[in-house]
Amino acid sequence: MWQDPIVEETRNLRKQYAELFDYNIDAIFADIRKRQEHSKRKRVSFPARKPVSTKKSA
């Protein structure tokens, strides 16, 4: 089976990052939030979309 080197690199980096926090998702999320707060990049958020009704009218 053919392996994409970019995908392999991404998976290895993700594994290394998770190992830093002993695969603790709460610690990983806290680190991401901390990095986001200290980032100089503009953060964009969008308002929630209204749900679309799937009921058909009679």
C-alpha positions as a printed Julia matrix, in Angstrom:
58×3 Matrix{Float64}:
   0.0    0.0    0.0
   1.28   3.45  -0.93
   2.02   5.85   1.92
   1.92   9.61   1.62
   4.99  11.16   3.28
   3.06  14.32   4.2
   0.38  12.28   5.96
   3.05  10.26   7.79
   4.81  13.44   8.92
   1.54  14.92  10.15
   0.7   11.76  12.09
   4.16  11.67  13.67
   3.93  15.31  14.74
   0.45  14.75  16.18
   1.72  11.73  18.12
   4.7   13.69  19.5
   2.41  16.52  20.57
   0.04  14.11  22.31
   2.95  12.4   24.07
   3.96  15.74  25.62
   0.69  15.65  27.55
   0.52  11.88  28.12
  -2.41  11.76  25.69
  -4.51  13.8   28.16
  -7.09  15.52  25.96
  -7.91  18.13  28.62
  -4.25  19.14  28.89
  -3.9   19.25  25.1
  -6.99  21.45  24.81
  -5.73  23.77  27.57
  -2.42  24.14  25.73
  -4.2   24.95  22.48
  -6.3   27.59  24.25
  -3.17  29.09  25.85
  -1.4   29.24  22.48
  -4.47  30.83  20.93
  -4.57  33.56  23.59
  -0.91  34.45  23.06
  -1.09  34.31  19.28
  -0.88  37.51  17.31
  -3.15  36.1   14.62
  -6.66  37.43  14.26
  -9.23  34.97  15.56
 -12.44  34.62  13.6
 -15.69  33.25  14.96
 -19.04  33.0   13.28
 -22.54  33.15  14.79
 -24.33  29.84  15.17
 -26.53  28.9   12.26
 -30.23  28.4   12.77
 -31.32  24.78  12.36
 -33.09  23.96   9.14
 -36.49  22.37   9.56
 -36.84  19.05   7.77
 -40.6   18.77   8.29
 -42.69  18.96   5.17
 -45.77  21.15   5.34
 -49.08  19.5    4.55
